[in-house]
Amino acid sequence: MIDHSPIGAVPATPSYLDAVRRLVASHQVYKNADHKGGFVTARALSRLPLFHAQNLDALVAGRIDTAALETDASIFARYVQ
């Protein structure tokens, strides 16, 4: 929605705000750190390389066990950094 706005702002119509409240409550969207007042889906975030375990390729190739996979906390810390 921000990309389609002529001023680069999030819409503020009552129907939009109501829809966003419902999506946030059901954990289908999350606040977007890149766009103030914007939201993003987990699916969109998962496409970013920051949200993949750094050793995911080794796991898929069978070189490491699932216990050695990078933790969620480590992935999140990398994203916040």
Contact map, one row per residue, 1 for C-alpha under 8 A:
111110000110000000000000000000000000000000000000000000000000000000000000000000000
111110011110000000000000000000000000010000000000000000000000000000000000000000000
111111010000000000000000000000000000000000000000000000000000000000000000000000000
111111010000000000000000000000000000000000000000000000000000000000000000000000000
111111111110000000000000000000000000000000000000000000000000000000000000000000000
001111111000000000000000000000000000000000000000000000000000000000000000000000000
000011111000000000000000000000000000000000000000000000000000000000000000000000000
011111111100000000000000000000000000000000000000000000000000000000000000000000000
010011111110000000000000000000000000000000000000000000000000000000000000000000000
110010011111000000000000000000000000110000000000000000000000000000000000000000000
110010001111100100000000000000000000000000000000000000000000000000000000000000000
000000000111110110000000000000000000000000000000000000000000000000000000000000000
000000000011111110000000000000000000000000000000000000000000000000000000000000000
000000000001111111000000000000000000000000000000000000000000000000000000000000000
000000000000111111100000000000000000000000000000000000000000000000000000000000000
000000000011111111110000000000000000000000000000000000000000000000000000000000000
000000000001111111111000000000000000000000000000000000000000000000000000000000000
000000000000011111111100000000000000000000000000000000000000000000000000000000000
000000000000001111111110000000000000000000000000000000000000000000000000000000000
000000000000000111111111000010000000000000000000000000000000000000000000000000000
000000000000000011111111100000000000000000000000000000000000000000000000000000000
000000000000000001111111110000000000000000000000000000000000000000000000000000000
000000000000000000111111111110000000000000000000000000000000000000000000000000000
000000000000000000011111111111000000000000000000000000000000000000000000000000000
000000000000000000001111111100000000000000000000000000000000000000000000000000000
000000000000000000000111111100000000000000000000000000000000000000000000000000000
000000000000000000000011111111000000000000000000000000000000000000000000000000000
000000000000000000000011111111000000000011000000000000000000000000000000000000000
000000000000000000010011001111100000001111000000000000000000000000000000000000000
000000000000000000000001001111110000001111000000000000000000000000000000000000000
000000000000000000000000000011111000111100000000000000000000000000000000000000000
000000000000000000000000000001111111111100000000000000000000000000000000000000000
000000000000000000000000000000111111010000000000000000000000000000000000000000000
000000000000000000000000000000011111010000000000000000000000000000000000000000000
000000000000000000000000000000011111111000000000000000000000000000000000000000000
000000000000000000000000000000011111110000000000000000000000000000000000000000000
000000000100000000000000000000110011111000000000000000000000000000000000000000000
010000000100000000000000000000111111111100000000000000000000000000000000000000000
000000000000000000000000000011110010111110000000000000000000000000000000000000000
000000000000000000000000000011110000011111011000000000000000000000000000000000000
000000000000000000000000000111000000001111111000000000000000000000000000000000000
000000000000000000000000000111000000000111111100000000000000000000000000000000000
000000000000000000000000000000000000000011111110000000000000000000000000000000000
000000000000000000000000000000000000000111111111000000000000000000000000000000000
000000000000000000000000000000000000000111111111001000000000000000000000000000000
000000000000000000000000000000000000000001111111101100000000000000000000000000000
000000000000000000000000000000000000000000111111101000000000000000000000000000000
000000000000000000000000000000000000000000011111111100000000000000000000000000000
000000000000000000000000000000000000000000000111111100000000000000000000000000000
000000000000000000000000000000000000000000000001111110000000000000000000001001100
000000000000000000000000000000000000000000001111111110000000000000000000001100100
000000000000000000000000000000000000000000000101111111010000000000000000001000000
000000000000000000000000000000000000000000000000011111110000000000001110001000000
000000000000000000000000000000000000000000000000000111111000000000000100000000000
000000000000000000000000000000000000000000000000000011111110000000001100000000000
000000000000000000000000000000000000000000000000000111111111000000001100000000000
000000000000000000000000000000000000000000000000000001111111100000000000000000000
000000000000000000000000000000000000000000000000000000111111111100000000000000000
000000000000000000000000000000000000000000000000000000111111111111001000000000000
000000000000000000000000000000000000000000000000000000011111111000000000000000000
000000000000000000000000000000000000000000000000000000001111111100000000000000000
000000000000000000000000000000000000000000000000000000000111111110000000000000000
000000000000000000000000000000000000000000000000000000000111111110000000000000000
000000000000000000000000000000000000000000000000000000000110111111011000000000000
000000000000000000000000000000000000000000000000000000000010011111111000000000000
000000000000000000000000000000000000000000000000000000000010000111111000000000000
000000000000000000000000000000000000000000000000000000000000000011111000000000000
000000000000000000000000000000000000000000000000000000000000000111111100000000000
000000000000000000000000000000000000000000000000000010110010000111111110000000000
000000000000000000000000000000000000000000000000000011110000000000011111011000000
000000000000000000000000000000000000000000000000000010000000000000001111111000000
000000000000000000000000000000000000000000000000000000000000000000000111111100000
000000000000000000000000000000000000000000000000000000000000000000000011111110000
000000000000000000000000000000000000000000000000000000000000000000000111111111000
000000000000000000000000000000000000000000000000011110000000000000000111111111100
000000000000000000000000000000000000000000000000001000000000000000000001111111110
000000000000000000000000000000000000000000000000000000000000000000000000111111111
000000000000000000000000000000000000000000000000010000000000000000000000011111111
000000000000000000000000000000000000000000000000011000000000000000000000001111111
000000000000000000000000000000000000000000000000000000000000000000000000000111111
000000000000000000000000000000000000000000000000000000000000000000000000000011111
